[in-house]
Amino acid sequence: MGAMVAFEVARQLRAQELQEPTHLFLSSHGAPHVQPDCEPLRDLSDTEFLGRLPSLYDAVPEAILGSTALRKTFLPILRSE
């Protein structure tokens, strides 16, 4: 949310011809004009979410995918934004 607010403030400063930032460095959010090509992962069921992880991130260990106890522990962490 903070990235979008900062972007909109900078945009309004420019539109009103006020002093605008020299640089605006943001993270955790894509550019407003670039939309992802796929559905948000947050809307997927746990099974669908876990099924998509290996194709999206090669760094998810097979131990997590293959263990119910590890999935229960790590699923909330993997889902966090």
C-alpha positions as a Markdown table, in Angstrom:
| # | Residue | x | y | z |
|---|---|---|---|---|
| 1 | Met | 0.0 | 0.0 | 0.0 |
| 2 | Gly | 2.8 | 2.4 | 0.8 |
| 3 | Ala | 4.3 | 2.1 | -2.6 |
| 4 | Met | 1.0 | 3.0 | -4.3 |
| 5 | Val | 0.5 | 6.0 | -1.9 |
| 6 | Ala | 4.0 | 7.3 | -2.6 |
| 7 | Phe | 3.5 | 6.9 | -6.3 |
| 8 | Glu | 0.2 | 8.8 | -6.3 |
| 9 | Val | 1.6 | 11.6 | -4.1 |
| 10 | Ala | 4.5 | 12.1 | -6.5 |
| 11 | Arg | 2.0 | 12.0 | -9.5 |
| 12 | Gln | -0.2 | 14.7 | -7.8 |
| 13 | Leu | 2.9 | 16.9 | -7.0 |
| 14 | Arg | 3.8 | 16.8 | -10.7 |
| 15 | Ala | 0.2 | 17.4 | -11.9 |
| 16 | Gln | 0.0 | 20.5 | -9.6 |
| 17 | Glu | 3.4 | 21.7 | -10.7 |
| 18 | Leu | 4.8 | 21.5 | -7.1 |
| 19 | Gln | 8.2 | 20.5 | -5.9 |
| 20 | Glu | 8.4 | 16.8 | -6.8 |
| 21 | Pro | 10.9 | 14.2 | -5.6 |
| 22 | Thr | 14.2 | 13.9 | -7.5 |
| 23 | His | 14.0 | 10.1 | -7.2 |
| 24 | Leu | 11.3 | 7.7 | -6.0 |
| 25 | Phe | 12.5 | 4.2 | -5.1 |
| 26 | Leu | 9.7 | 1.8 | -4.3 |
| 27 | Ser | 9.6 | -1.9 | -3.7 |
| 28 | Ser | 7.1 | -4.7 | -3.1 |
| 29 | His | 4.7 | -3.5 | -5.9 |
| 30 | Gly | 4.9 | -3.6 | -9.6 |
| 31 | Ala | 4.4 | -0.5 | -11.7 |
| 32 | Pro | 0.8 | 0.6 | -11.9 |
| 33 | His | 0.7 | 0.2 | -15.7 |
| 34 | Val | 2.0 | -3.4 | -15.6 |
| 35 | Gln | -0.5 | -6.0 | -14.6 |
| 36 | Pro | 0.4 | -9.6 | -13.9 |
| 37 | Asp | -0.5 | -12.2 | -16.5 |
| 38 | Cys | -1.8 | -14.7 | -14.0 |
| 39 | Glu | -4.4 | -14.8 | -11.2 |
| 40 | Pro | -3.3 | -13.8 | -7.7 |
| 41 | Leu | -1.9 | -16.7 | -5.7 |
| 42 | Arg | -3.8 | -15.5 | -2.6 |
| 43 | Asp | -7.1 | -16.7 | -4.2 |
| 44 | Leu | -5.9 | -20.3 | -4.7 |
| 45 | Ser | -6.8 | -23.2 | -2.4 |
| 46 | Asp | -3.9 | -24.7 | -0.5 |
| 47 | Thr | -3.6 | -27.6 | -2.9 |
| 48 | Glu | -3.6 | -25.3 | -6.0 |
| 49 | Phe | -1.2 | -22.9 | -4.3 |
| 50 | Leu | 1.3 | -25.7 | -3.5 |
| 51 | Gly | 0.9 | -27.1 | -7.0 |
| 52 | Arg | 1.9 | -23.7 | -8.5 |
| 53 | Leu | 5.0 | -23.1 | -6.2 |
| 54 | Pro | 7.5 | -25.4 | -8.0 |
| 55 | Ser | 6.8 | -23.7 | -11.4 |
| 56 | Leu | 7.0 | -20.2 | -9.9 |
| 57 | Tyr | 9.9 | -20.7 | -7.5 |
| 58 | Asp | 12.6 | -23.3 | -7.9 |
| 59 | Ala | 13.7 | -22.7 | -4.3 |
| 60 | Val | 10.9 | -24.5 | -2.5 |
| 61 | Pro | 12.5 | -27.7 | -1.1 |
| 62 | Glu | 10.8 | -31.0 | -1.9 |
| 63 | Ala | 10.8 | -31.7 | 1.8 |
| 64 | Ile | 8.2 | -29.0 | 2.4 |
| 65 | Leu | 6.1 | -30.2 | -0.5 |
| 66 | Gly | 6.3 | -33.8 | 0.6 |
| 67 | Ser | 5.7 | -33.4 | 4.4 |
| 68 | Thr | 2.3 | -32.6 | 5.9 |
| 69 | Ala | 3.9 | -31.2 | 9.1 |
| 70 | Leu | 6.3 | -29.0 | 7.2 |
| 71 | Arg | 3.5 | -27.7 | 4.9 |
| 72 | Lys | 1.4 | -26.8 | 7.9 |
| 73 | Thr | 4.4 | -24.8 | 9.3 |
| 74 | Phe | 5.5 | -23.2 | 6.1 |
| 75 | Leu | 2.3 | -22.6 | 4.2 |
| 76 | Pro | 1.4 | -19.4 | 6.1 |
| 77 | Ile | 4.9 | -18.1 | 5.6 |
| 78 | Leu | 4.9 | -18.9 | 1.9 |
| 79 | Arg | 1.5 | -17.3 | 1.5 |
| 80 | Ser | 2.5 | -14.0 | 3.2 |
| 81 | Glu | 2.9 | -11.0 | 1.0 |
